[in-house]
Each structure stands twice: as C-alpha cells, then as structure tokens.
Amino acid sequence: MELLAPLGIVPDARMLARFRTYFDYLTEQNEVMNLTAINGEEDVYLRHFFDSLCLVKAGPVSGLTLLDVGAGAGFPSLPLKIAFPELKVTIVDATQKRIRFLETLIAKLELDGVEAVHVRAEDFDRKSGYDLVTARAVARMNILAELCMPFAKVGGRFIAMKTGDCVAEVAQAESAIKTLGGTVENILHYDVGPDRDHALVIVRKTAFTPTKYPRAFAQIKSKPL
C-alpha cells in the first residue's frame, strides 16, 4: 500500500476486494489461456497492477475517456478503472477469447462504464473519440503510434507504456508521430521493483490525424511511417 501513496491512491476495502477478485480470476484462467507469463501474487500485484496504476504519473485520469489498445488481460485500463471509478474505459482486442475473459472479469468486478470490443485497432471506427489512448507492451512506437493516435481527441494524449531504454525507439518514431498529428511531450521513467526500468512515452495530440490512418496492419508492419 505504501507504493500507492505517491500516486495519490488511497485504497479502500472495496478496491482491495476487486484487486483480489482480479488476481484470483486471472490466475485461474491463466492455466488454460496463457494470459500472462507473470505468476505469483507479489509479482502480479507489482508488475501488472501497480505498473498499470503508474500511468497516473503522466497526469490525472479520473473522469476521462480512455481507450486501451490490445489490452490482453486488461492492463493498464482495468486496474486504473478499479482505482478511479469515474474513468470511462473502452478496451479493444483482436482475440475473441481475451474479450470473453475481459467481459467475465468486468462482470465479476461489478464495474460500470467499461466496454470490451472484439476488433482490430485499425478497424475500430471511433476516431478522435478519447481523451486518453494507451497501450502496454504491444508494438514498437512507429507501429503503435499509427494504431493508437487516430483515436485520441485533439488536445488529448497517447501514452505508450514501455520497458527498458526506449529513447532511440521514440526518436525513430517522431516522424510518424508528427504525420499522425502528435508531438512527444515527455518520456517519463520510473521503476517497478528493483532493476526494472519502465517508461511512459507521452504524446500530445495537436492536430487531427489524416483520415487514411490507420492503414491495414499488414501495411503498417511492412511500411511503418
């Protein structure tokens, strides 16, 4: 709990119960679905739940609309929703079984204002619809930017959650980010446990993304911006 204080999070009994339910169901389903390679209560709480909550280091999230692209087992959006109930969350993922897992988990957690949508990001139709778009451990920045930035409102943010030294990766993506209507504001480094360097790459959406983006994923991957 002492890790949460610097994030401005004061857990109550209901919040803690929801994280316990999350952990139990993730552990149960991971035996048949391979949702995460991280096992054990301490590691899941630290490297999934706490890491997800560290997104607030980039600024307040309560009351915003958030799109989580390729969320897998619900990170970072569902831990953020548990901690900040006023956050409105949409999760998109291309794998139906993960969406079913998320739908059941959302029901178990009794969360309102969350939807999980089975769709590839490049086929999602809510462009410029969100205050905040995020993705965690999905792809390199020059690919990830095209999959995420079209859905951020002008004035909103795209925040990529990265591990390790990502400065060169971000520099390589700056041309793509500019083309898509964004500007890199900051790379905020933080630790999750000993010797685990993580970063929030914070991109401000400064202009509308041209309507031709995002392209088909095969094209994004073969010819990144």
ROSE-4610 file (N, C-alpha, C; in Angstrom, 1 decimal, always signed):
// ROSE-4610
residu = [M/M/M/E/E/E/L/L/L/L/L/L/A/A/A/P/P/P/L/L/L/G/G/G/I/I/I/V/V/V/P/P/P/D/D/D/A/A/A/R/R/R/M/M/M/L/L/L/A/A/A/R/R/R/F/F/F/R/R/R/T/T/T/Y/Y/Y/F/F/F/D/D/D/Y/Y/Y/L/L/L/T/T/T/E/E/E/Q/Q/Q/N/N/N/E/E/E/V/V/V/M/M/M/N/N/N/L/L/L/T/T/T/A/A/A/I/I/I/N/N/N/G/G/G/E/E/E/E/E/E/D/D/D/V/V/V/Y/Y/Y/L/L/L/R/R/R/H/H/H/F/F/F/F/F/F/D/D/D/S/S/S/L/L/L/C/C/C/L/L/L/V/V/V/K/K/K/A/A/A/G/G/G/P/P/P/V/V/V/S/S/S/G/G/G/L/L/L/T/T/T/L/L/L/L/L/L/D/D/D/V/V/V/G/G/G/A/A/A/G/G/G/A/A/A/G/G/G/F/F/F/P/P/P/S/S/S/L/L/L/P/P/P/L/L/L/K/K/K/I/I/I/A/A/A/F/F/F/P/P/P/E/E/E/L/L/L/K/K/K/V/V/V/T/T/T/I/I/I/V/V/V/D/D/D/A/A/A/T/T/T/Q/Q/Q/K/K/K/R/R/R/I/I/I/R/R/R/F/F/F/L/L/L/E/E/E/T/T/T/L/L/L/I/I/I/A/A/A/K/K/K/L/L/L/E/E/E/L/L/L/D/D/D/G/G/G/V/V/V/E/E/E/A/A/A/V/V/V/H/H/H/V/V/V/R/R/R/A/A/A/E/E/E/D/D/D/F/F/F/D/D/D/R/R/R/K/K/K/S/S/S/G/G/G/Y/Y/Y/D/D/D/L/L/L/V/V/V/T/T/T/A/A/A/R/R/R/A/A/A/V/V/V/A/A/A/R/R/R/M/M/M/N/N/N/I/I/I/L/L/L/A/A/A/E/E/E/L/L/L/C/C/C/M/M/M/P/P/P/F/F/F/A/A/A/K/K/K/V/V/V/G/G/G/G/G/G/R/R/R/F/F/F/I/I/I/A/A/A/M/M/M/K/K/K/T/T/T/G/G/G/D/D/D/C/C/C/V/V/V/A/A/A/E/E/E/V/V/V/A/A/A/Q/Q/Q/A/A/A/E/E/E/S/S/S/A/A/A/I/I/I/K/K/K/T/T/T/L/L/L/G/G/G/G/G/G/T/T/T/V/V/V/E/E/E/N/N/N/I/I/I/L/L/L/H/H/H/Y/Y/Y/D/D/D/V/V/V/G/G/G/P/P/P/D/D/D/R/R/R/D/D/D/H/H/H/A/A/A/L/L/L/V/V/V/I/I/I/V/V/V/R/R/R/K/K/K/T/T/T/A/A/A/F/F/F/T/T/T/P/P/P/T/T/T/K/K/K/Y/Y/Y/P/P/P/R/R/R/A/A/A/F/F/F/A/A/A/Q/Q/Q/I/I/I/K/K/K/S/S/S/K/K/K/P/P/P/L/L/L]
num = [1/1/1/2/2/2/3/3/3/4/4/4/5/5/5/6/6/6/7/7/7/8/8/8/9/9/9/10/10/10/11/11/11/12/12/12/13/13/13/14/14/14/15/15/15/16/16/16/17/17/17/18/18/18/19/19/19/20/20/20/21/21/21/22/22/22/23/23/23/24/24/24/25/25/25/26/26/26/27/27/27/28/28/28/29/29/29/30/30/30/31/31/31/32/32/32/33/33/33/34/34/34/35/35/35/36/36/36/37/37/37/38/38/38/39/39/39/40/40/40/41/41/41/42/42/42/43/43/43/44/44/44/45/45/45/46/46/46/47/47/47/48/48/48/49/49/49/50/50/50/51/51/51/52/52/52/53/53/53/54/54/54/55/55/55/56/56/56/57/57/57/58/58/58/59/59/59/60/60/60/61/61/61/62/62/62/63/63/63/64/64/64/65/65/65/66/66/66/67/67/67/68/68/68/69/69/69/70/70/70/71/71/71/72/72/72/73/73/73/74/74/74/75/75/75/76/76/76/77/77/77/78/78/78/79/79/79/80/80/80/81/81/81/82/82/82/83/83/83/84/84/84/85/85/85/86/86/86/87/87/87/88/88/88/89/89/89/90/90/90/91/91/91/92/92/92/93/93/93/94/94/94/95/95/95/96/96/96/97/97/97/98/98/98/99/99/99/100/100/100/101/101/101/102/102/102/103/103/103/104/104/104/105/105/105/106/106/106/107/107/107/108/108/108/109/109/109/110/110/110/111/111/111/112/112/112/113/113/113/114/114/114/115/115/115/116/116/116/117/117/117/118/118/118/119/119/119/120/120/120/121/121/121/122/122/122/123/123/123/124/124/124/125/125/125/126/126/126/127/127/127/128/128/128/129/129/129/130/130/130/131/131/131/132/132/132/133/133/133/134/134/134/135/135/135/136/136/136/137/137/137/138/138/138/139/139/139/140/140/140/141/141/141/142/142/142/143/143/143/144/144/144/145/145/145/146/146/146/147/147/147/148/148/148/149/149/149/150/150/150/151/151/151/152/152/152/153/153/153/154/154/154/155/155/155/156/156/156/157/157/157/158/158/158/159/159/159/160/160/160/161/161/161/162/162/162/163/163/163/164/164/164/165/165/165/166/166/166/167/167/167/168/168/168/169/169/169/170/170/170/171/171/171/172/172/172/173/173/173/174/174/174/175/175/175/176/176/176/177/177/177/178/178/178/179/179/179/180/180/180/181/181/181/182/182/182/183/183/183/184/184/184/185/185/185/186/186/186/187/187/187/188/188/188/189/189/189/190/190/190/191/191/191/192/192/192/193/193/193/194/194/194/195/195/195/196/196/196/197/197/197/198/198/198/199/199/199/200/200/200/201/201/201/202/202/202/203/203/203/204/204/204/205/205/205/206/206/206/207/207/207/208/208/208/209/209/209/210/210/210/211/211/211/212/212/212/213/213/213/214/214/214/215/215/215/216/216/216/217/217/217/218/218/218/219/219/219/220/220/220/221/221/221/222/222/222/223/223/223/224/224/224/225/225/225]
x = [+0.8/+0.0/+0.8/+2.1/+2.9/+3.3/+3.3/+3.7/+2.6/+1.4/+0.2/+0.2/+0.7/+0.6/+1.1/+2.3/+2.9/+2.0/+1.2/+0.3/-1.0/-1.2/-2.4/-3.6/-3.3/-4.3/-4.4/-5.6/-5.8/-6.8/-6.3/-7.2/-8.2/-9.4/-10.4/-10.8/-11.6/-11.9/-12.5/-13.3/-13.9/-12.8/-11.9/-10.9/-10.0/-9.6/-8.7/-9.4/-10.8/-11.5/-11.6/-11.7/-11.7/-10.4/-9.3/-8.0/-7.8/-8.3/-8.2/-9.0/-10.2/-11.0/-10.3/-9.7/-8.9/-7.8/-7.0/-5.9/-6.4/-7.4/-7.9/-8.4/-9.1/-9.7/-8.6/-7.7/-6.5/-5.7/-5.4/-4.7/-5.4/-6.7/-7.5/-7.5/-7.8/-7.9/-6.5/-5.5/-4.1/-3.7/-4.2/-3.9/-4.4/-5.4/-5.9/-5.8/-5.5/-5.5/-4.1/-3.1/-1.8/-2.0/-2.6/-2.8/-1.6/-0.7/+0.5/+1.5/+2.8/+3.9/+4.3/+3.7/+4.0/+3.1/+3.7/+2.9/+3.2/+2.4/+2.6/+2.0/+1.4/+0.7/+1.5/+2.7/+3.5/+3.9/+4.3/+4.7/+3.5/+2.3/+1.2/+0.8/+0.7/+0.4/+1.4/+2.6/+3.7/+3.8/+4.0/+4.4/+3.2/+2.0/+0.8/-0.1/-0.6/-1.5/-0.8/+0.3/+1.0/+1.5/+2.1/+2.7/+1.6/+0.4/-0.7/-1.1/-1.1/-1.5/-0.5/+0.7/+1.8/+1.5/+0.5/+0.2/-0.3/-0.8/-1.2/+0.0/+1.2/+2.4/+2.4/+1.7/+1.6/+0.5/-0.4/-1.4/-2.7/-3.7/-4.9/-5.7/-6.4/-7.2/-8.7/-9.0/-10.4/-11.3/-12.4/-13.4/-13.1/-12.0/-11.6/-12.2/-12.2/-12.5/-11.2/-11.0/-9.8/-10.0/-9.2/-9.2/-7.9/-8.0/-6.9/-6.8/-5.7/-5.5/-4.7/-5.3/-4.6/-4.3/-5.4/-5.2/-4.9/-5.1/-4.8/-5.6/-5.0/-5.7/-6.2/-6.2/-6.9/-5.9/-4.6/-3.6/-3.3/-3.3/-3.4/-4.9/-5.8/-7.1/-7.9/-8.0/-8.8/-8.3/-7.0/-6.5/-6.8/-6.7/-7.0/-8.4/-9.3/-10.7/-11.1/-10.4/-10.7/-10.3/-9.2/-8.7/-9.4/-9.9/-10.6/-11.9/-12.9/-14.2/-14.9/-14.5/-15.1/-14.5/-13.4/-12.8/-13.7/-13.9/-14.7/-13.8/-14.0/-13.0/-13.6/-12.8/-13.1/-11.8/-12.0/-10.9/-11.1/-10.1/-10.2/-9.1/-9.5/-8.5/-9.0/-8.0/-8.3/-8.7/-8.5/-8.7/-9.9/-10.9/-12.2/-12.1/-11.2/-11.2/-10.7/-9.8/-9.4/-10.6/-11.4/-12.5/-13.5/-13.8/-14.7/-14.1/-12.8/-12.2/-12.5/-12.3/-12.5/-13.9/-14.8/-16.2/-16.7/-16.2/-16.5/-15.8/-14.6/-13.9/-14.6/-15.0/-15.7/-17.0/-17.7/-18.9/-18.6/-17.5/-17.1/-16.7/-16.1/-15.6/-16.7/-17.9/-19.0/-18.7/-18.0/-17.6/-18.6/-19.0/-19.8/-18.9/-19.4/-18.6/-17.4/-17.5/-16.4/-17.0/-16.4/-16.8/-15.6/-15.7/-14.6/-15.1/-14.4/-14.8/-13.8/-14.4/-13.6/-13.4/-12.3/-12.0/-10.5/-9.9/-8.6/-8.5/-7.5/-7.4/-7.6/-7.0/-7.1/-8.5/-9.4/-10.8/-11.8/-11.3/-12.1/-12.6/-13.8/-14.4/-14.6/-14.0/-14.3/-13.1/-12.7/-11.6/-11.9/-10.8/-10.9/-11.9/-12.1/-13.1/-12.7/-11.4/-11.0/-10.0/-10.1/-9.2/-7.8/-7.8/-6.5/-6.6/-5.5/-5.4/-4.1/-4.1/-2.9/-2.7/-1.5/-1.2/+0.1/+0.1/+1.2/+1.8/+3.0/+3.8/+3.1/+2.7/+2.0/+3.0/+3.7/+4.5/+5.5/+6.4/+7.3/+6.6/+7.2/+6.5/+6.0/+6.9/+6.5/+5.3/+5.0/+3.8/+2.7/+3.0/+2.0/+1.3/+2.1/+1.5/+0.4/+0.6/-0.5/-1.7/-1.5/-2.6/-3.4/-2.8/-3.4/-3.8/-3.0/-3.2/-4.4/-4.9/-6.1/-7.3/-7.3/-8.4/-8.4/-7.3/-7.2/-7.8/-8.5/-9.1/-7.9/-8.1/-7.1/-7.1/-5.9/-5.7/-5.6/-6.0/-5.8/-4.4/-4.2/-2.9/-2.9/-1.8/-1.5/-0.3/-0.5/+0.6/+1.0/+2.2/+2.7/+3.5/+3.2/+3.9/+5.0/+6.2/+7.4/+8.3/+9.1/+10.1/+11.5/+12.5/+13.9/+14.1/+15.2/+15.6/+14.9/+14.0/+13.1/+13.4/+14.5/+14.7/+15.0/+15.8/+16.1/+14.8/+14.0/+12.8/+11.8/+11.7/+10.9/+11.4/+12.7/+13.3/+13.0/+13.1/+12.8/+11.3/+10.5/+9.0/+8.6/+9.4/+9.0/+8.4/+8.9/+8.3/+6.9/+6.7/+5.4/+4.4/+4.9/+4.0/+3.6/+4.5/+4.2/+3.2/+3.4/+2.5/+1.1/+1.0/-0.3/-1.0/-0.3/-0.9/-0.5/+0.7/+1.1/+2.5/+2.8/+4.1/+4.5/+5.7/+6.2/+6.4/+5.7/+5.9/+6.9/+7.0/+7.9/+8.1/+9.2/+9.5/+9.7/+8.8/+8.8/+9.3/+10.5/+11.0/+10.6/+10.3/+10.0/+10.4/+10.5/+10.9/+9.7/+9.6/+8.6/+9.4/+9.7/+10.6/+12.0/+13.0/+14.4/+14.8/+15.6/+16.2/+15.2/+14.1/+13.1/+12.7/+13.4/+13.2/+12.0/+11.0/+9.8/+9.7/+8.9/+8.8/+7.4/+6.9/+5.7/+6.1/+5.8/+6.0/+4.7/+4.8/+3.6/+3.6/+2.5/+2.4/+1.1/+1.2/+0.1/-0.5/-1.8/-2.5/-2.7/-2.0/-2.1/-2.9/-3.2/-3.9/-4.7/-5.7/-6.4/-5.5/-5.7/-4.9/-5.5/-4.7/-5.3/-6.2/-7.3/-8.3/-7.9/-6.8/-6.3/-5.6/-5.4/-4.8/-5.8/-5.7/-4.7/-4.9/-3.8/-3.9/-4.1/-4.2/-4.3/-3.0/-3.1/-2.0/-0.8/-1.1/+0.0/+0.8/+0.2/+0.9/+1.6/+1.0/+1.6/+2.9/+2.9/+4.0/+5.1/+4.7/+5.7/+6.3/+5.5/+6.0/+5.6/+6.3/+6.0/+6.2/+5.5/+5.7/+7.0]
y = [-1.2/+0.0/+1.3/+1.2/+2.3/+2.8/+1.9/+2.3/+3.1/+3.1/+3.8/+5.2/+5.5/+6.9/+8.0/+7.7/+8.8/+8.9/+7.9/+8.0/+8.7/+9.1/+9.7/+8.8/+7.5/+6.5/+6.0/+6.1/+5.6/+4.4/+3.2/+2.0/+1.8/+1.5/+1.2/-0.3/-0.8/-2.2/-2.7/-1.9/-2.4/-2.5/-1.5/-1.5/-2.8/-3.0/-4.2/-5.5/-5.6/-6.8/-7.0/-5.9/-6.0/-6.5/-6.0/-6.4/-7.9/-8.4/-9.8/-10.6/-10.2/-10.9/-11.0/-9.9/-9.8/-10.8/-10.8/-11.7/-13.2/-13.5/-14.9/-15.4/-14.5/-14.9/-15.0/-14.0/-14.1/-15.4/-15.7/-16.9/-18.2/-18.2/-19.4/-19.5/-18.4/-18.5/-18.6/-18.2/-18.2/-19.7/-20.6/-22.0/-22.6/-22.0/-22.5/-21.5/-20.3/-19.3/-18.6/-18.8/-18.2/-16.7/-16.1/-14.6/-13.8/-14.4/-13.7/-14.7/-14.3/-15.1/-14.8/-13.8/-13.4/-14.1/-14.8/-15.6/-15.2/-15.6/-15.3/-14.0/-14.0/-12.8/-11.6/-11.6/-10.4/-9.9/-10.7/-10.3/-9.7/-10.3/-9.8/-8.5/-8.3/-7.1/-6.0/-6.3/-5.3/-5.0/-6.1/-5.9/-5.7/-6.0/-5.8/-4.7/-4.9/-3.9/-2.6/-2.6/-1.3/-0.7/-1.4/-0.8/-0.1/-0.8/-0.1/+1.2/+1.2/+2.4/+3.5/+3.2/+4.2/+5.1/+4.8/+5.7/+7.1/+7.1/+8.4/+9.4/+8.9/+9.7/+10.8/+10.4/+11.3/+12.4/+12.2/+13.2/+12.5/+13.3/+12.7/+12.0/+11.0/+10.2/+10.2/+10.5/+10.3/+11.2/+10.6/+11.4/+11.4/+11.0/+11.0/+9.8/+9.8/+8.7/+8.1/+6.7/+6.1/+4.9/+4.8/+3.7/+2.9/+1.6/+0.7/-0.2/-0.1/-0.8/-2.1/-3.2/-4.5/-4.8/-4.7/-4.8/-6.2/-7.2/-8.5/-8.9/-9.0/-9.3/-8.1/-6.9/-5.8/-4.7/-4.8/-3.8/-2.8/-1.5/-0.9/-0.5/-0.7/+0.0/-0.5/-1.8/-2.2/-1.9/-2.0/-1.5/+0.0/+0.8/+2.2/+2.4/+1.6/+1.8/+1.4/+0.4/+0.0/+1.1/+1.8/+2.8/+4.2/+4.4/+5.6/+5.3/+5.1/+4.6/+5.5/+6.8/+7.8/+7.7/+7.0/+6.8/+6.0/+6.4/+5.7/+4.9/+3.6/+2.8/+2.0/+2.0/+1.1/+0.3/-1.0/-1.9/-2.6/-2.5/-3.2/-4.3/-5.4/-6.5/-7.4/-7.9/-8.7/-10.1/-10.6/-12.0/-12.2/-13.0/-13.1/-13.8/-14.7/-15.4/-14.4/-13.5/-12.5/-11.5/-11.2/-10.3/-11.0/-12.3/-13.1/-13.1/-13.3/-13.2/-11.9/-10.8/-9.4/-9.2/-9.6/-9.4/-10.1/-11.3/-12.0/-11.3/-10.9/-10.2/-8.9/-8.1/-6.9/-7.1/-8.2/-8.6/-9.0/-9.8/-10.2/-9.0/-8.0/-6.8/-5.8/-6.1/-5.2/-3.7/-3.6/-2.3/-1.7/-0.5/+0.2/+1.1/+1.4/+2.4/+1.7/+0.4/-0.3/-1.1/-1.1/-2.0/-2.6/-3.9/-4.6/-5.0/-4.6/-4.7/-5.6/-6.6/-7.5/-6.9/-6.3/-5.6/-5.3/-5.4/-4.9/-3.4/-2.9/-1.4/-0.7/-1.2/-0.5/-0.5/-1.3/-1.4/-0.7/-0.2/+0.5/+1.8/+2.2/+3.3/+4.6/+4.7/+5.8/+6.8/+7.3/+8.2/+9.5/+10.0/+11.3/+11.3/+10.1/+9.9/+9.9/+9.9/+9.7/+10.7/+11.0/+11.9/+11.3/+10.0/+9.3/+7.9/+7.7/+6.4/+5.8/+4.5/+3.9/+2.5/+2.0/+0.6/+0.2/-1.0/-1.5/-2.8/-2.7/-3.9/-4.5/-3.6/-4.1/-4.1/-3.0/-3.0/-1.8/-1.7/-0.6/+0.7/+1.8/+3.1/+3.5/+3.3/+3.7/+3.0/+1.8/+1.0/+1.3/+1.4/+1.6/+3.0/+4.0/+5.3/+5.3/+4.6/+4.6/+3.8/+2.8/+2.1/+2.8/+3.8/+4.5/+5.9/+6.7/+8.1/+8.6/+7.9/+8.3/+8.4/+7.7/+7.7/+8.7/+9.4/+10.5/+11.8/+12.5/+13.8/+14.8/+15.8/+16.9/+17.5/+17.6/+18.1/+17.0/+15.8/+14.6/+14.0/+12.8/+12.2/+10.8/+10.3/+8.9/+8.6/+7.6/+7.3/+5.8/+5.6/+4.2/+3.8/+2.6/+2.1/+1.2/+1.5/+0.8/+0.3/-0.6/-1.1/-0.9/-0.7/-0.6/+0.8/+0.9/+2.2/+2.4/+3.3/+3.4/+4.7/+5.4/+6.8/+6.7/+5.7/+5.6/+5.2/+4.3/+3.9/+5.0/+5.9/+7.1/+8.0/+8.2/+9.1/+8.6/+7.3/+6.7/+7.0/+7.1/+7.2/+8.7/+9.6/+11.0/+11.5/+11.1/+11.5/+10.9/+9.7/+9.1/+9.8/+10.1/+10.8/+12.2/+12.9/+14.2/+14.0/+13.0/+12.8/+12.5/+11.8/+11.4/+12.5/+13.7/+14.8/+14.9/+14.4/+14.5/+15.1/+15.3/+15.8/+15.1/+14.6/+13.9/+15.0/+14.8/+15.8/+15.4/+14.1/+13.7/+12.2/+11.7/+10.3/+10.2/+9.7/+9.7/+8.3/+8.2/+7.0/+6.7/+5.5/+5.1/+3.6/+3.2/+1.8/+1.1/-0.2/-1.1/-2.3/-2.1/-3.1/-2.8/-3.6/-3.4/-3.7/-2.9/-3.1/-3.3/-2.6/-2.7/-1.3/-0.9/+0.5/+0.5/+1.3/+1.4/+2.9/+3.1/+4.5/+4.7/+6.0/+6.4/+7.4/+7.0/+7.9/+8.7/+10.0/+10.9/+11.7/+11.5/+12.2/+13.0/+14.3/+15.2/+15.2/+15.0/+15.1/+16.6/+17.1/+18.6/+18.9/+17.9/+18.1/+16.8/+16.9/+15.7/+14.8/+13.5/+12.6/+12.5/+12.5/+12.3/+11.1/+11.2/+10.1/+8.8/+8.7/+7.5/+6.6/+7.1/+6.3/+6.0/+4.8/+3.8/+2.9/+2.5/+1.7/+0.2/-0.7/-2.1/-2.5/-3.5/-3.8/-4.3/-5.1/-5.6/-4.5/-3.4/-2.3/-1.5/-1.4/-0.7/-1.4/-2.7/-3.5/-3.5/-3.6/-3.7/-2.4/-1.3/+0.0/+1.0/+0.9/+1.9/+3.3/+4.2/+5.6/+6.1]
z = [+0.0/+0.0/+0.0/+0.6/+0.6/-0.8/-1.7/-3.1/-3.7/-3.2/-3.9/-3.4/-2.2/-1.7/-2.7/-3.2/-4.2/-5.4/-5.7/-6.9/-6.5/-5.3/-4.9/-4.7/-4.5/-4.4/-3.0/-2.4/-1.1/-1.2/-1.1/-1.3/-0.2/-0.5/+0.5/+0.4/+1.2/+1.2/-0.1/-0.7/-2.0/-3.1/-3.1/-4.1/-3.9/-2.7/-2.4/-2.7/-2.5/-2.8/-4.3/-5.1/-6.5/-7.1/-6.5/-6.9/-6.6/-5.5/-5.1/-6.1/-6.4/-7.4/-8.7/-9.1/-10.4/-10.4/-9.3/-9.2/-9.2/-8.5/-8.4/-9.8/-10.5/-11.8/-12.9/-12.8/-13.8/-13.6/-12.3/-12.0/-12.5/-12.2/-12.6/-14.2/-14.9/-16.3/-17.0/-16.4/-17.0/-17.2/-16.4/-16.5/-17.9/-18.5/-19.7/-20.9/-20.6/-21.7/-21.9/-21.1/-21.2/-21.4/-20.4/-20.4/-20.0/-19.2/-18.7/-18.3/-18.5/-18.1/-16.6/-16.1/-14.7/-13.7/-12.8/-11.8/-10.4/-9.5/-8.1/-7.7/-6.5/-6.0/-6.0/-5.4/-5.3/-6.7/-7.6/-8.9/-9.7/-9.6/-10.4/-9.8/-8.5/-7.9/-8.3/-8.3/-8.6/-10.1/-10.8/-12.2/-13.2/-12.7/-13.5/-12.9/-11.7/-11.1/-10.8/-10.0/-9.7/-11.0/-11.8/-13.1/-13.9/-14.0/-14.7/-14.0/-12.7/-12.0/-12.1/-12.4/-12.6/-13.8/-14.6/-15.7/-15.2/-14.0/-13.4/-13.2/-13.3/-13.2/-14.3/-15.4/-16.5/-16.4/-15.3/-15.1/-14.6/-14.1/-13.6/-14.7/-14.3/-15.3/-14.9/-13.7/-13.2/-14.1/-14.5/-15.3/-16.8/-17.2/-18.6/-19.4/-20.7/-21.5/-22.0/-21.8/-22.1/-23.0/-24.1/-25.0/-24.7/-24.4/-24.2/-25.4/-26.1/-27.4/-27.1/-27.5/-27.3/-25.9/-25.1/-23.6/-23.1/-23.8/-23.4/-22.1/-21.0/-19.7/-19.0/-19.7/-19.1/-18.5/-18.9/-18.4/-19.5/-19.1/-17.8/-17.4/-18.3/-18.1/-16.9/-16.6/-15.6/-14.2/-13.9/-12.6/-12.4/-13.5/-13.4/-13.1/-13.8/-13.5/-12.1/-11.5/-10.1/-9.2/-9.5/-8.6/-8.8/-10.0/-10.4/-11.1/-10.3/-10.8/-11.8/-11.8/-12.7/-14.1/-14.3/-15.6/-16.5/-17.7/-18.7/-19.6/-19.7/-20.4/-21.5/-22.7/-23.8/-24.0/-24.2/-24.4/-25.8/-26.7/-27.9/-28.0/-28.5/-28.7/-29.8/-30.6/-31.8/-31.5/-30.3/-30.0/-29.2/-29.7/-29.1/-27.7/-27.5/-26.2/-25.1/-25.5/-24.5/-24.2/-25.2/-25.0/-24.0/-24.3/-23.4/-21.9/-21.8/-20.5/-19.8/-20.6/-20.0/-19.7/-20.5/-20.2/-18.9/-18.7/-17.5/-16.3/-16.5/-15.4/-15.0/-16.0/-15.8/-14.9/-15.3/-14.5/-13.1/-12.9/-11.6/-10.7/-11.4/-10.6/-10.4/-11.0/-10.9/-11.3/-12.5/-13.0/-14.0/-13.8/-14.8/-15.6/-16.8/-17.6/-18.3/-18.6/-19.2/-20.3/-21.5/-22.6/-23.2/-23.6/-24.2/-25.6/-26.7/-28.0/-28.8/-29.5/-30.3/-31.7/-31.9/-33.1/-33.2/-34.4/-34.6/-34.5/-33.9/-33.8/-35.1/-36.1/-37.4/-38.0/-37.5/-38.0/-37.0/-35.9/-34.9/-35.5/-35.3/-36.0/-35.2/-34.0/-33.1/-33.2/-34.3/-34.4/-33.7/-33.1/-32.3/-31.2/-30.6/-29.6/-28.2/-27.9/-26.5/-26.0/-24.7/-24.0/-23.9/-23.7/-23.5/-24.2/-25.0/-25.6/-25.1/-24.7/-24.1/-24.7/-24.6/-24.9/-24.1/-23.7/-22.9/-23.5/-23.9/-24.4/-25.6/-26.6/-27.8/-29.0/-29.3/-30.5/-30.4/-31.4/-31.4/-31.7/-31.2/-31.3/-32.7/-33.7/-35.0/-35.6/-35.1/-35.4/-34.4/-33.2/-32.1/-32.3/-32.7/-32.9/-33.9/-35.0/-36.0/-35.5/-34.7/-34.2/-33.1/-32.5/-31.3/-31.6/-32.2/-32.3/-33.0/-34.0/-34.7/-33.7/-32.6/-31.7/-30.6/-30.5/-29.4/-30.0/-29.1/-29.4/-29.6/-30.4/-30.4/-29.1/-28.5/-27.2/-26.2/-26.6/-25.7/-25.8/-25.3/-25.2/-25.6/-26.2/-26.4/-25.5/-24.6/-23.7/-23.9/-24.3/-24.5/-23.3/-22.8/-21.6/-22.1/-21.8/-22.3/-21.2/-21.5/-20.6/-21.2/-20.3/-20.8/-21.4/-22.1/-22.7/-24.0/-24.1/-25.3/-26.0/-25.6/-26.2/-27.7/-28.1/-29.5/-30.3/-29.7/-30.4/-30.6/-29.6/-29.7/-30.7/-30.8/-31.8/-33.2/-33.4/-34.7/-35.1/-34.1/-34.4/-34.5/-34.2/-34.2/-35.5/-36.6/-37.9/-38.1/-37.7/-37.7/-36.8/-35.6/-34.6/-35.2/-35.8/-36.4/-37.5/-38.4/-39.5/-39.0/-37.9/-37.3/-36.4/-36.3/-35.6/-34.2/-33.8/-32.4/-32.2/-30.9/-30.5/-29.2/-29.2/-28.0/-26.9/-25.8/-24.7/-23.7/-23.5/-22.4/-22.4/-22.0/-21.7/-20.2/-19.5/-18.0/-17.5/-16.9/-16.5/-15.0/-14.7/-13.3/-13.1/-11.9/-11.5/-11.0/-11.4/-10.8/-10.2/-8.9/-8.3/-8.6/-8.0/-8.3/-9.7/-10.3/-11.6/-12.7/-12.6/-13.7/-14.1/-15.2/-15.7/-16.6/-16.3/-17.2/-17.6/-18.6/-19.1/-19.7/-19.5/-20.1/-21.2/-22.4/-23.6/-23.8/-23.5/-23.5/-24.8/-25.6/-26.9/-26.8/-27.1/-27.2/-28.6/-28.7/-30.0/-30.3/-31.3/-31.6/-32.8/-33.6/-34.9/-35.2/-36.0/-36.5/-37.3/-37.1/-37.9/-39.3/-40.4/-41.7/-41.8/-42.5/-42.5/-43.0/-43.8/-44.3/-43.3/-42.1/-41.0/-39.9/-39.3/-39.5/-40.8/-41.4/-42.6/-42.1/-43.1/-42.7/-42.0/-41.1/-40.2/-41.0/-42.1/-42.9/-43.5/-43.9/-44.4/-43.4/-42.2/-41.1/-40.7/-40.7/-40.3/-41.3/-42.6/-43.7/-44.1/-43.9/-44.3/-43.2/-42.0/-40.9/-41.4/-40.9/-41.2/-40.8]
